[in-house]
Amino acid sequence: MSYLEQELQKIGFSDKEARVYLAGIESGPSTAQQIAEKSGVNRATTYVMIESLAKRGLMGSFLKGKKRFFTADSPDNILALIKEEKRKIEEKEKKFASLLEDLSLLTERKSQPKVLFFEGEKGIEKMRRSILESKERIIEEFSPIDEVYKYFPPAEHDHREAFRKKFNIRIIYTSKKGAFLPEKEGHVERRYISVESFPFKGDIAIHGSRVSIIYYAPELIGVLIEHEGISNTFRDMFALAWVGADGGRNKK
């Protein structure tokens, strides 16, 4: 491959286009057969390359008698072609710049958290059902047990049984009864913290990219947040609290 062929390929010519174009320049007005012989490209492919170059304004033809001759146009046309391509690219760049802000807004919206609100006992039950439908298998939870039992007292075959069967659960809980729940029960681990030291009224459960919050007083309100960064932040807070709870032995 000659130096000129290499350089033409760098600016967008195919291998055979470069060979046919250079053969056309060197030969002057020539038949397709003559250009094919000069370029080393078979005659059928030479016709295809000539047509491709002609579409770009780099090759022309004329009839002389019964034969058609082809001529390679001035190399100056290559520079003009490059300038035209540059103009088109700059035009595309300007159009994209005007779209960039709108595209960025779409990205920002996608990264915003999805938030759902629930009210009353029926709303909280609906939120719990959505958690049960999750593909996640781990739940980490802060739970004020006295408040939970006030609104949802333990019952046979209630939601807690379904949760225990499906999930591996870690719970940090408070209660005026003290640490009355087993520390380990099947797939559930519990750690107690003093209700006097931590009198929180809300239940927070972290599961996958979701955080569900239930506030019990003075009325039942539920919030379900879906956001990877937010859930990871709550998960880190739970991990810190889990270590601090020390297996339920800090019964102040």
Sine and cosine of phi, psi and omega as CSV:
sin_phi,cos_phi,sin_psi,cos_psi,sin_omega,cos_omega
0.00,0.00,0.77,-0.64,-0.04,-1.00
-0.97,0.22,0.27,-0.96,0.02,-1.00
-0.85,0.53,-0.70,0.71,-0.03,-1.00
-0.90,0.43,-0.61,0.79,0.05,-1.00
-0.88,0.47,-0.68,0.73,0.01,-1.00
-0.88,0.47,-0.70,0.72,-0.04,-1.00
-0.92,0.38,-0.63,0.78,0.03,-1.00
-0.90,0.43,-0.59,0.81,0.03,-1.00
-0.92,0.40,-0.54,0.84,0.01,-1.00
-0.90,0.43,-0.44,0.90,-0.02,-1.00
-0.97,-0.23,0.27,0.96,0.17,-0.99
0.91,-0.43,-0.06,1.00,0.06,-1.00
-0.97,0.23,0.57,-0.82,0.19,-0.98
-0.98,0.22,0.19,-0.98,0.01,-1.00
-0.83,0.56,-0.77,0.64,-0.06,-1.00
-0.96,0.29,-0.55,0.83,0.08,-1.00
-0.87,0.49,-0.70,0.72,-0.01,-1.00
-0.88,0.47,-0.70,0.72,-0.03,-1.00
-0.91,0.41,-0.67,0.74,0.00,-1.00
-0.93,0.37,-0.66,0.75,-0.01,-1.00
-0.90,0.43,-0.71,0.70,0.00,-1.00
-0.91,0.41,-0.61,0.79,0.05,-1.00
-0.90,0.44,-0.61,0.79,0.02,-1.00
-0.91,0.41,-0.64,0.77,0.03,-1.00
-0.91,0.40,-0.72,0.69,-0.07,-1.00
-0.93,0.37,-0.57,0.82,-0.10,-0.99
-1.00,0.03,-0.37,0.93,-0.14,-0.99
0.96,0.28,-0.28,-0.96,0.01,-1.00
-0.82,0.58,0.85,-0.53,-0.10,-1.00
-0.56,-0.83,0.36,-0.93,0.11,-0.99
-0.98,0.20,0.26,-0.97,0.03,-1.00
-0.88,0.48,-0.59,0.81,0.01,-1.00
-0.90,0.44,-0.68,0.73,0.02,-1.00
-0.90,0.43,-0.65,0.76,0.02,-1.00
-0.92,0.39,-0.62,0.79,0.02,-1.00
-0.88,0.47,-0.70,0.71,0.00,-1.00
-0.91,0.41,-0.63,0.78,-0.03,-1.00
-0.94,0.35,-0.64,0.77,-0.08,-1.00
-1.00,0.08,-0.35,0.94,-0.07,-1.00
0.98,0.17,0.28,0.96,0.04,-1.00
-0.97,-0.25,0.68,-0.73,-0.05,-1.00
-0.89,0.46,0.38,-0.93,-0.18,-0.98
-0.87,0.49,-0.69,0.72,-0.02,-1.00
-0.88,0.48,-0.69,0.72,0.00,-1.00
-0.94,0.35,-0.55,0.83,0.04,-1.00
-0.86,0.51,-0.66,0.75,0.04,-1.00
-0.87,0.49,-0.67,0.75,0.00,-1.00
-0.90,0.44,-0.68,0.74,-0.02,-1.00
-0.92,0.39,-0.64,0.77,0.04,-1.00
-0.87,0.49,-0.69,0.73,0.01,-1.00
-0.89,0.45,-0.66,0.75,0.01,-1.00
-0.90,0.44,-0.69,0.72,0.01,-1.00
-0.92,0.39,-0.60,0.80,0.00,-1.00
-0.89,0.45,-0.62,0.78,0.01,-1.00
-0.90,0.44,-0.44,0.90,-0.01,-1.00
-1.00,-0.09,0.08,1.00,0.04,-1.00
0.98,0.21,0.41,0.91,-0.08,-1.00
-0.93,-0.37,0.02,1.00,0.03,-1.00
-0.46,-0.89,0.62,-0.79,0.03,-1.00
-0.77,-0.64,0.03,-1.00,-0.02,-1.00
-0.48,-0.88,0.32,-0.95,0.08,-1.00
-0.43,-0.90,0.37,-0.93,0.03,-1.00
-1.00,-0.09,0.68,-0.73,0.10,-0.99
-0.72,-0.69,0.97,-0.25,-0.13,-0.99
0.94,0.33,-0.81,-0.59,0.02,-1.00
-0.98,-0.18,0.04,1.00,-0.05,-1.00
-0.96,-0.30,0.56,-0.83,0.09,-1.00
-0.98,-0.18,0.77,-0.64,0.03,-1.00
-0.94,-0.35,0.51,-0.86,-0.02,-1.00
-0.86,-0.50,0.59,-0.80,0.02,-1.00
-0.75,-0.66,0.65,-0.76,0.09,-1.00
-0.99,0.14,0.78,-0.63,0.00,-1.00
-0.95,0.30,0.22,-0.98,-0.07,-1.00
-0.82,0.57,0.63,-0.77,0.08,-1.00
-0.84,0.54,-0.36,0.93,0.06,-1.00
-0.85,0.53,-0.48,0.88,0.01,-1.00
-0.91,0.41,-0.46,0.89,0.05,-1.00
-0.91,0.42,-0.69,0.72,0.03,-1.00
-0.88,0.47,-0.66,0.75,0.03,-1.00
-0.89,0.45,-0.61,0.79,0.01,-1.00
-0.91,0.41,-0.68,0.74,0.02,-1.00
-0.89,0.45,-0.66,0.75,0.02,-1.00
-0.90,0.44,-0.61,0.79,0.02,-1.00
-0.92,0.40,-0.66,0.75,0.04,-1.00
-0.90,0.44,-0.63,0.77,0.04,-1.00
-0.89,0.46,-0.67,0.75,0.01,-1.00
-0.88,0.47,-0.66,0.75,0.00,-1.00
-0.91,0.41,-0.64,0.77,0.03,-1.00
-0.90,0.43,-0.68,0.73,0.02,-1.00
-0.89,0.45,-0.60,0.80,0.04,-1.00
-0.91,0.41,-0.67,0.74,0.05,-1.00
-0.90,0.45,-0.62,0.78,0.01,-1.00
-0.88,0.47,-0.68,0.74,0.02,-1.00
-0.90,0.43,-0.68,0.74,0.01,-1.00
-0.90,0.44,-0.65,0.76,0.00,-1.00
-0.93,0.37,-0.60,0.80,0.02,-1.00
-0.86,0.51,-0.60,0.80,0.01,-1.00
-0.95,0.31,-0.42,0.91,0.02,-1.00
-1.00,0.03,-0.32,0.95,-0.13,-0.99
-0.85,0.52,-0.67,0.74,-0.02,-1.00
-0.89,0.46,-0.69,0.72,0.01,-1.00
-0.91,0.42,-0.64,0.77,0.03,-1.00
-0.91,0.41,-0.61,0.79,0.03,-1.00
-0.90,0.43,-0.62,0.79,0.03,-1.00
-0.89,0.45,-0.63,0.78,0.04,-1.00
-0.89,0.46,-0.65,0.76,0.03,-1.00
-0.90,0.44,-0.68,0.73,0.00,-1.00
-0.90,0.45,-0.65,0.76,0.00,-1.00
-0.89,0.45,-0.62,0.78,-0.01,-1.00
-0.90,0.44,-0.55,0.83,-0.05,-1.00
-0.99,0.12,-0.14,0.99,0.01,-1.00
-0.96,0.28,0.55,-0.84,-0.01,-1.00
-0.93,0.36,0.54,-0.84,0.12,-0.99
-1.00,-0.04,0.81,-0.59,-0.09,-1.00
-0.81,-0.58,0.79,-0.62,0.06,-1.00
-0.85,-0.53,0.61,-0.79,-0.01,-1.00
-0.92,-0.40,0.56,-0.83,0.01,-1.00
-0.69,-0.72,0.55,-0.83,0.00,-1.00
-0.74,-0.68,0.55,-0.83,0.07,-1.00
0.95,0.32,0.08,-1.00,-0.05,-1.00
-0.89,0.46,-0.65,0.76,0.01,-1.00
-0.91,0.41,-0.61,0.79,0.03,-1.00
-0.91,0.42,-0.65,0.76,0.01,-1.00
-0.92,0.39,-0.63,0.78,0.05,-1.00
-0.88,0.47,-0.64,0.77,0.03,-1.00
-0.89,0.45,-0.66,0.75,0.02,-1.00
-0.90,0.44,-0.65,0.76,0.01,-1.00
-0.90,0.43,-0.62,0.79,0.03,-1.00
-0.89,0.45,-0.60,0.80,0.02,-1.00
-0.91,0.41,-0.53,0.85,0.05,-1.00
-0.94,0.35,-0.65,0.76,0.01,-1.00
-0.89,0.46,-0.48,0.88,0.01,-1.00
-0.98,0.20,-0.15,0.99,-0.03,-1.00
-0.91,0.41,0.51,-0.86,0.06,-1.00
-0.99,0.12,-0.17,0.98,0.00,-1.00
-0.92,0.39,0.42,-0.91,-0.01,-1.00
-0.86,-0.51,0.08,1.00,-0.03,-1.00
-0.79,-0.61,0.74,-0.68,0.11,-0.99
-0.79,-0.61,0.73,-0.68,0.11,-0.99
-0.87,-0.49,0.75,-0.66,-0.24,-0.97
-0.60,-0.80,0.66,-0.75,0.24,-0.97
-0.99,-0.14,0.77,-0.64,-0.09,-1.00
-0.61,-0.79,0.86,-0.52,0.15,-0.99
-0.99,0.12,1.00,-0.04,-0.19,-0.98
-0.83,0.56,-0.64,0.77,-0.02,-1.00
-0.87,0.49,-0.67,0.74,0.02,-1.00
-0.93,0.38,-0.64,0.77,0.00,-1.00
-0.89,0.46,-0.75,0.66,-0.04,-1.00
-0.92,0.38,-0.45,0.89,0.03,-1.00
-0.89,0.46,-0.68,0.73,-0.03,-1.00
-1.00,-0.05,-0.53,0.85,-0.04,-1.00
-0.73,-0.68,0.97,0.24,-0.01,-1.00
-0.89,0.45,0.52,-0.85,0.01,-1.00
-0.83,0.55,0.66,-0.75,0.02,-1.00
-0.54,-0.84,0.40,-0.91,0.01,-1.00
-0.91,0.43,0.72,-0.70,0.03,-1.00
0.88,0.48,0.59,0.81,0.07,-1.00
-1.00,0.04,-0.11,-0.99,-0.10,-0.99
-0.89,0.46,-0.44,0.90,-0.05,-1.00
-0.90,0.45,-0.62,0.79,0.02,-1.00
-0.89,0.45,-0.68,0.73,0.02,-1.00
-0.90,0.44,-0.64,0.77,0.01,-1.00
-0.91,0.41,-0.68,0.74,-0.03,-1.00
-0.90,0.43,-0.54,0.84,0.00,-1.00
-0.96,0.27,-0.57,0.82,-0.13,-0.99
-1.00,-0.03,-0.58,0.82,-0.18,-0.98
-0.91,-0.41,0.45,-0.89,0.31,-0.95
-1.00,0.03,0.85,-0.53,-0.18,-0.98
-0.84,-0.54,0.69,-0.72,0.18,-0.98
-0.87,-0.50,0.78,-0.62,-0.08,-1.00
-0.79,-0.61,0.74,-0.67,0.22,-0.98
-0.96,-0.26,0.87,-0.50,-0.12,-0.99
-0.77,-0.63,0.35,-0.94,0.12,-0.99
-0.86,-0.50,0.42,-0.91,0.09,-1.00
-0.20,-0.98,0.58,-0.81,0.08,-1.00
-0.94,0.34,-0.27,0.96,0.04,-1.00
-0.98,0.19,-0.16,0.99,-0.09,-1.00
1.00,0.06,-0.36,-0.93,-0.05,-1.00
-1.00,0.09,0.96,0.27,-0.10,-1.00
-1.00,-0.03,-0.16,0.99,-0.02,-1.00
-0.99,-0.11,0.53,-0.85,0.03,-1.00
-0.86,0.50,0.63,-0.78,0.04,-1.00
-0.93,0.36,-0.51,0.86,0.00,-1.00
-0.71,-0.71,0.81,-0.59,-0.01,-1.00
-0.53,-0.85,0.99,-0.13,-0.05,-1.00
0.88,0.47,-0.85,-0.53,0.00,-1.00
-1.00,-0.01,0.22,0.97,-0.06,-1.00
-0.91,-0.41,0.77,-0.63,0.14,-0.99
-0.91,-0.42,0.66,-0.75,-0.03,-1.00
-0.76,-0.65,0.56,-0.83,0.15,-0.99
-0.72,-0.70,0.71,-0.71,-0.08,-1.00
-0.99,-0.14,0.63,-0.78,0.18,-0.98
-0.77,-0.64,0.48,-0.88,-0.11,-0.99
-0.91,0.43,0.77,-0.64,0.04,-1.00
-0.93,0.37,-0.46,0.89,0.05,-1.00
-0.93,0.36,-0.60,0.80,0.01,-1.00
-0.99,0.15,-0.54,0.84,-0.05,-1.00
-0.74,-0.67,0.97,0.23,-0.07,-1.00
-0.99,0.12,0.81,0.58,-0.03,-1.00
-0.98,0.20,0.48,-0.88,-0.08,-1.00
-0.93,-0.35,0.04,1.00,-0.07,-1.00
-0.90,-0.44,0.51,-0.86,0.05,-1.00
-0.97,-0.24,0.80,-0.60,0.00,-1.00
-0.84,-0.54,0.84,-0.54,0.02,-1.00
-0.84,-0.54,0.76,-0.65,0.01,-1.00
-0.95,-0.33,0.82,-0.58,-0.01,-1.00
-0.55,-0.83,0.93,-0.38,-0.04,-1.00
0.88,0.48,-0.78,-0.63,0.01,-1.00
-1.00,-0.03,0.22,0.98,-0.05,-1.00
-0.92,-0.39,0.52,-0.86,0.15,-0.99
-0.78,-0.63,0.85,-0.52,0.05,-1.00
-0.95,-0.32,0.74,-0.67,-0.03,-1.00
-0.84,-0.55,0.78,-0.62,0.07,-1.00
-0.86,-0.51,0.82,-0.57,0.06,-1.00
-0.95,-0.33,0.79,-0.61,-0.20,-0.98
-0.99,-0.11,-0.38,0.93,-0.09,-1.00
-0.74,-0.67,0.65,-0.76,0.04,1.00
-0.99,0.12,-0.12,0.99,0.03,-1.00
-0.60,-0.80,0.38,-0.93,-0.04,-1.00
-0.97,0.25,0.86,-0.51,0.05,-1.00
-0.71,-0.70,0.74,-0.68,0.04,-1.00
-0.85,-0.53,0.61,-0.79,0.05,-1.00
-0.75,-0.67,0.78,-0.62,0.06,-1.00
-0.91,-0.42,0.89,-0.46,-0.04,-1.00
-0.93,-0.36,0.77,-0.63,0.06,-1.00
-0.89,-0.46,0.95,-0.31,-0.02,-1.00
-0.20,-0.98,0.82,-0.57,-0.08,-1.00
-0.85,0.52,-0.73,0.68,-0.04,-1.00
-0.91,0.42,-0.68,0.74,-0.01,-1.00
-0.91,0.41,-0.70,0.71,0.00,-1.00
-0.89,0.45,-0.62,0.79,0.03,-1.00
-0.91,0.41,-0.58,0.81,0.04,-1.00
-0.90,0.43,-0.73,0.69,0.04,-1.00
-0.90,0.44,-0.58,0.82,0.00,-1.00
-0.91,0.41,-0.64,0.77,0.06,-1.00
-0.91,0.42,-0.64,0.77,0.04,-1.00
-0.90,0.44,-0.64,0.76,0.02,-1.00
-0.90,0.43,-0.68,0.73,-0.01,-1.00
-0.86,0.51,-0.66,0.75,0.04,-1.00
-0.90,0.43,-0.70,0.72,0.00,-1.00
-0.92,0.40,-0.58,0.81,-0.01,-1.00
-0.88,0.48,-0.68,0.73,0.05,-1.00
-0.91,0.41,-0.68,0.73,-0.01,-1.00
-0.91,0.42,-0.53,0.85,-0.01,-1.00
-0.93,0.38,-0.40,0.92,0.16,-0.99
0.82,0.58,0.71,0.71,0.12,-0.99
0.92,0.38,0.36,0.93,0.07,-1.00
0.99,0.11,0.26,0.97,-0.06,-1.00
-1.00,-0.06,-0.09,1.00,-0.01,-1.00
-1.00,-0.05,0.93,0.37,-0.09,-1.00
-1.00,-0.03,0.95,0.33,0.00,-1.00
-0.93,0.37,0.00,0.00,0.00,0.00
